[in-house]
Amino acid sequence: MDQTDVAVIGGAVMGASVAFWLTRLAPDLRVTVIEADPTYARASTALSVASIRQQFSTPVNVAISRFGIDFLRSFADWTGPAGGVPDLGLRENGYLFLARSAEGAATLRDLAAMQRGLGALTQVLEPHQIAVRFPWLAVDDLSAGSFGARDEGWFDNMGLLSGLRAAARAHGARFVTDRVTGLTVAGGRVRSVTLARGGDLACGAAVNAAGTRAADVARMAGLDLPVEPRKRTVFVIDAPNARHPEAPLLIDHGFYLRPEGPHWITATVPQDDGPCDPDDFDPDLHLFEDVIWEQLYARAPGFDAVKVVRHWVGHYAYNRLDQNAILGPHPGLPNLFLANGFSGHGLQQAPAVGRGLAEHILTGGWQSLDLSDLSVDRILANRPLREAAVV
Ligand SMILES: Cc1cc2nc3c(=O)[nH]c(=O)nc-3n(C[C@H](O)[C@H](O)[C@H](O)COP(=O)(O)OP(=O)(O)OC[C@H]3O[C@@H](n4cnc5c(N)ncnc54)[C@H](O)[C@@H]3O)c2cc1C
């Protein structure tokens, strides 16, 4: 039987990051990444809006983003020439979260204080300050906005994936095109993974980095994970009367919006949000006309003339319990490591999560960053660590 020390199931950003860190920290380790579709046509990584923020409601997520932004900024230093990606085109335009009630403003203030305590630069702006900084926004109904003038923005998602993959490969990781169809468990450990093209791969440890199919992989080992695919339709729009390349990623009631070259990207969460078939990529085109456009126009009158120039559908790997990642070894199967349930914020978390899992695999515990708040224990105890700032 073919053998490896660590079998990583899923080779998009999370699997590639784990492989990158494992091979960097332990050059002699045999790491095999098994990816069913190396075109990544349906991977969330490729279908992402590719943004990073410090403005989370859960401290561990802020800590993850503190490392994430440093890593993205100095990507070429981390990955070296072997990564082949000199820079990720990071644009730090910031995020602007808007609140419309006194209670909402108080929440933004509390969260900003927590985020600043962890090193973020979040400021809370009064409506008149928002109007000065972003004069194209209507502020009459607002009570406050929280804005990160640095350390937040967007970047090249496929550059991140490709640099991590190339660097991991250069350090000795093996990338295999195949689908994992089974896990063999004996004596309370994963012993091997079964590949669709035939044959088993014996492993010392396995990593579940299967994105929206994470629950399927967990089920192969007899475990339940509350992770399901949820459909998100993203619109690229042209708005000739609204050209604001310096605009932040705006989080308003009912939609988000950010510039994308000469155009804008916008999306919303459908009212009837629920699990979808992992192969359903039909767009919910009505969402732009029925939900987004009216609110967008009310917030920014320059969006009076708008054309949808493109759209795409991606799936969140949605954690039903608390919309937060599920990380680390499963107590029922201590050599199966989870990197699952990112619920729409996994791209920015890949650097810190990859490093954390690699260190855990190699040493038996969290090292550089304590990620235990995101461990599967809370899922098993039904103790949600709810992320309120889900976009
Ligand atoms: C519309 C949209 C917008 C988003 N915006 C942001 C954002 O702005 N910022 C942010 O941080 N995050 C964002 N996200 C989330 C982010 O893209 C994901 O959390 C992240 O890419 C997850 O990476 P992953 O490697 O875990 O999963 P994926 O990218 O889904 O990759 C999983 C991989 O596993 C493979 N696989 C599955 N099962 C098997 C198997 N049995 N055998 C072998 N291979 C298998 C799949 O082929 C796939 O390539 C967004 C997501 C979407 C859909």
The ligand as a Tripos MOL2 file, in Angstrom:
@<TRIPOS>MOLECULE
LIG
   53    58     1     0     0
SMALL
NO_CHARGES

@<TRIPOS>ATOM
      1 C1        -19.3390   33.9230   -2.8410 C.3       1 LIG1
      2 C2        -18.2760   33.7130   -1.8010 C.ar      1 LIG1
      3 C3        -17.6230   34.8280   -1.2650 C.ar      1 LIG1
      4 C4        -16.6420   34.6370   -0.3070 C.ar      1 LIG1
      5 N1        -15.9660   35.7310    0.1470 N.ar      1 LIG1
      6 C5        -14.9630   35.5630    1.0350 C.ar      1 LIG1
      7 C6        -14.1950   36.6700    1.4500 C.ar      1 LIG1
      8 O1        -14.4170   37.8050    1.0150 O.2       1 LIG1
      9 N2        -13.2110   36.4590    2.3420 N.ar      1 LIG1
     10 C7        -12.9360   35.2170    2.8420 C.ar      1 LIG1
     11 O2        -12.0480   35.0890    3.6720 O.2       1 LIG1
     12 N3        -13.6470   34.1500    2.4510 N.ar      1 LIG1
     13 C8        -14.6320   34.2830    1.5580 C.ar      1 LIG1
     14 N4        -15.3590   33.2120    1.1470 N.ar      1 LIG1
     15 C9        -15.1000   31.9180    1.7680 C.3       1 LIG1
     16 C10       -13.8310   31.3040    1.2640 C.3       1 LIG1
     17 O3        -13.7730   31.3940   -0.1410 O.3       1 LIG1
     18 C11       -13.7900   29.8380    1.7330 C.3       1 LIG1
     19 O4        -14.0180   29.7910    3.1270 O.3       1 LIG1
     20 C12       -12.4470   29.1990    1.4560 C.3       1 LIG1
     21 O5        -12.0760   29.3730    0.1230 O.3       1 LIG1
     22 C13       -12.5560   27.7190    1.7890 C.3       1 LIG1
     23 O6        -11.4270   27.0410    1.2920 O.3       1 LIG1
     24 P1        -11.3860   25.4640    1.4140 P.3       1 LIG1
     25 O7        -10.0630   25.0430    0.8830 O.co2     1 LIG1
     26 O8        -11.7630   25.0770    2.8060 O.co2     1 LIG1
     27 O9        -12.5990   24.9390    0.5270 O.3       1 LIG1
     28 P2        -12.8050   24.8980   -1.0570 P.3       1 LIG1
     29 O10       -12.1830   26.0560   -1.7220 O.co2     1 LIG1
     30 O11       -14.2650   24.6710   -1.3030 O.co2     1 LIG1
     31 O12       -12.0130   23.6160   -1.4820 O.3       1 LIG1
     32 C14       -12.3630   22.3110   -1.0950 C.3       1 LIG1
     33 C15       -11.6780   21.3960   -2.0740 C.3       1 LIG1
     34 O13       -11.8460   20.0590   -1.6320 O.3       1 LIG1
     35 C16       -12.0020   19.2420   -2.7600 C.3       1 LIG1
     36 N5        -12.6890   18.0130   -2.3140 N.ar      1 LIG1
     37 C17       -13.9090   17.9070   -1.7320 C.ar      1 LIG1
     38 N6        -14.1820   16.6300   -1.4410 N.ar      1 LIG1
     39 C18       -13.0990   15.9120   -1.8470 C.ar      1 LIG1
     40 C19       -12.7920   14.5170   -1.8230 C.ar      1 LIG1
     41 N7        -13.6400   13.6210   -1.2990 N.pl3     1 LIG1
     42 N8        -11.6020   14.1240   -2.3370 N.ar      1 LIG1
     43 C20       -10.7230   15.0230   -2.8580 C.ar      1 LIG1
     44 N9        -10.9800   16.3460   -2.9130 N.ar      1 LIG1
     45 C21       -12.1490   16.7850   -2.4090 C.ar      1 LIG1
     46 C22       -12.8400   20.0780   -3.7110 C.3       1 LIG1
     47 O14       -12.6780   19.6380   -5.0510 O.3       1 LIG1
     48 C23       -12.2810   21.4730   -3.4690 C.3       1 LIG1
     49 O15       -11.2830   21.8440   -4.3960 O.3       1 LIG1
     50 C24       -16.3190   33.3380    0.1650 C.ar      1 LIG1
     51 C25       -16.9760   32.2310   -0.3760 C.ar      1 LIG1
     52 C26       -17.9250   32.4070   -1.3550 C.ar      1 LIG1
     53 C27       -18.5840   31.2030   -1.9640 C.3       1 LIG1
@<TRIPOS>BOND
     1     1     2 1
     2     2     3 ar
     3     2    52 ar
     4     3     4 ar
     5     4     5 ar
     6     4    50 ar
     7     5     6 ar
     8     6     7 ar
     9     6    13 1
    10     7     8 2
    11     7     9 ar
    12     9    10 ar
    13    10    11 2
    14    10    12 ar
    15    12    13 ar
    16    13    14 ar
    17    14    15 1
    18    14    50 ar
    19    15    16 1
    20    16    17 1
    21    16    18 1
    22    18    19 1
    23    18    20 1
    24    20    21 1
    25    20    22 1
    26    22    23 1
    27    23    24 1
    28    24    25 2
    29    24    26 1
    30    24    27 1
    31    27    28 1
    32    28    29 2
    33    28    30 1
    34    28    31 1
    35    31    32 1
    36    32    33 1
    37    33    34 1
    38    33    48 1
    39    34    35 1
    40    35    36 1
    41    35    46 1
    42    36    37 ar
    43    36    45 ar
    44    37    38 ar
    45    38    39 ar
    46    39    40 ar
    47    39    45 ar
    48    40    41 1
    49    40    42 ar
    50    42    43 ar
    51    43    44 ar
    52    44    45 ar
    53    46    47 1
    54    46    48 1
    55    48    49 1
    56    50    51 ar
    57    51    52 ar
    58    52    53 1
@<TRIPOS>SUBSTRUCTURE
     1 LIG1         1 GROUP 0 **** ****
